[in-house]
């Protein structure tokens, strides 16, 4: 595989990782319309609630925008 082929391969792998990270860009942020939205994991929410209790900003939230950090 040549250098150009290797770069193409790396580009495809990186794009696939980004799609997985951001739920295949299925959702958009309601505040900034960004597609860089990821699901907040159950473990992440449970940890936040265990530490902050009712003051946690992740109660009843499922998604978070990586650009503006809005949660909904």
N, C-alpha and C positions, 0 to 999 in steps of 0.2 A: 504494500500500500504506500503510495507516494505521500509527500507532505500535504498536498492539496486534498487528497482523499482523506487523510487523517483529520484535517481541519473540518471537512464536511461532516465526518462522523461525529466529531466533538460537538459541532453545532446542533446536529439532530438530537444527540443525547441531552444536551443542555435544554433544548426546547421541550423535550419530553419531561424532564425534571420540573421545569417551570409549570407545565400544564398540570402535572400531578399535584404540585404544591398549591396551585391556585384553582383546584377543582375544575380543570379544563376550561377555565375562564367562563364558567356558566353564570356566575353572579356578578352584579355590579354594585358598588357602594352607593347607597341612597344619598349620601352627602356630597361626594366628589365625583361620582360616576366612574371610578377606577375599576378595572377588572382584576386588580391585585388583591383579591379577597380570599381569605382562607378560613376554614372551619376551626372553631375553638374546640380543642379536644376535651373530652369529659374529665380526664385527669387534671388538665390545666384549670378547668372551672372548679372542680372539687378542691384542689389545692388553694385556689384563691378564696373560696368560701370558707375553708378551714382556717385560713390565716386571718382574713378580714371580717368574717362573719357576714352579717346583713349589710355591712358597708361595702362589700365586694361589688365592683361594677360589671361582673360577669354573670350575675344571677339572671336567668332567663335569656341569655344571649347565646347565639350559635355561631355567628360569623364576625370576623374582624377585618377591617381594611388595613393593608400594609402602608398605604400612603397617608391617610389622615387619622388612623387608629380608631375610627368610629366602630362601635360594636352594636350589633342588633340581632 
